[in-house]
């Protein structure tokens, strides 16, 4: 707070708004142009992951509202169960290809380490969300998996912190806690991508960093916008 | 590499080339143990990764 600020400017809402506008002005938040190097199929898999996540959330809400007798017995219930399962398959498929692409691009360059770390944490929490989904099926498969998981978690010394054989606990993790974490982290990840831009290829970064024979650092600073 | 042939055969001509509904086959080689469906998904991910890099993107505009 500086000396010249009015009471309105000192309010926390005004400070948050000013900071948000500085970090993510509208043209950065919703850009209508991207660098030329983004015109590649490898850049599609992040958006595909988000599309699959949306399908997971919608089908999961329907499954949760209708209940296990519906998703196990009725034809339409099995259909939505299948939609949920295959959305998860596509989610992880696309996320892994996205991860490989970003790893080989060195997507943490140019001040983007936060974007990389948030993405990695989202990946790990997604695995936990998927595992608790196995435990929430309400069938013998889920019972078998829960006892196997309990043995495994006990073996690594973390079995006392949560109980994978407790259906209510695992269901709460699966339908509330972990999805909220995945969605929030995904939103944060996307905002970080918007703020810092898409990392440039190594060759473009080297050209941008060494205009007059200077040694190139290749730190992935954004090239000029197309 | 030795596979454990316990998978059920597809029952219809239109069934999946690889039957993913029956008891899965496993590939077991020394410490490595993985079901064929999981192995196929990983192989497909690698294929898709290289295709995504090599396949030209449509509607590419001529830009510097």
Interface residues (C-beta under 8 A of the other chain):
Chain A: X36 X39 X40 X41 X42 X44 X45 X89 X93 X96 X97 X100 X101 X224 X226
Chain B: X41 X44 X45 X48 X49 X51 X52 X53 X55 X57 X59 X60 X61 X63 X64
